[in-house]
Amino acid sequence: MSKLTLSRGLNEGLRKALENDPKVLIMGEDVGKLGGVFRVTDGLQKDFGEHHSESPEVLFAHTAGLRVVACSDAADAFTMIQQSISSDDPVIFFEPKRRYWDKAEVDTAAGVAGALPFDRARVTLEGTDVTLLCYGPLVRTGLESAAAAREDGRSIEVVDLRSLSPLDMDTITASVRKTGRCVVAHEAPVFAGLGAEIAARVTERCFYHLEAPVLRVGGFATPYPPSRIEEHYLPDLDRILDAVDRTFGY
């Protein structure tokens, strides 16, 4: 068992996939000798052979036949990248760049045996008052929001979606029916974003269990800003907690 950053989890997961399957090929800008801008593929080439930070996941989720997944920590990065490569279906794998240096315990010797299927959501933190659905880089923000809300006596259940297409509606529905309230958070703009699809499905399945409308938190309906002001653009703890507060206003 080793403590790895998320980026290292991806690197080790890719190494395992390259070792196990000669058909695996890595394509991308500077992924060879340099190892990519963030060194995610560092060291792989020698052993085998201005747009940024946008969130286009809904474009791929809208394409029938594609699986779309997003990891949120190093452990999931290690297993989900391997599960994606070995899948019989084409998979779009989203990496949370803002979490590349976050660390978590990863058992690299175990591989993917016994790992949660990559099309299943995970209840990362159990709660009773409101369900917070998020994925990728916002899972950590969601957990921080839950910790802050706990000080005010509110219990947030944080669900890491992991798979964006298909959605694990069974896990989502079970959580919302328990809490009666739902907030969806993602970095992409709210308008026509994945949160709209999730909100519609939750409303259809949980209408008589909901105490308030499903609320969404996301980026603004503007082009992605320069890096100096991107923190203002991205959803943060305060914006998530504001949505949680509004669900209790109905």
Secondary structure, DSSP 4 states (H G I P E B T S, - for coil): -EEEEHHHHHHHHHHHHHHH-TT----STT-SSS--TT-TTTTHHHHH----S---HHHHHTSTT-EEEE--SHHHHHHHHHHHHH-SS-EEEE--GGGTT-EEEE-TTTTTTTPPPTT--EEEE--SSEEEEE-TTHHHHHHHHHHHHHTTT--EEEEE--EEES--HHHHHHHHHHHS-EEEEEEEESTTSHHHHHHHHHHHHHGGG-SS--EEEEE-SSPPPPGGGHHHHS--HHHHHHHHHHHTT-
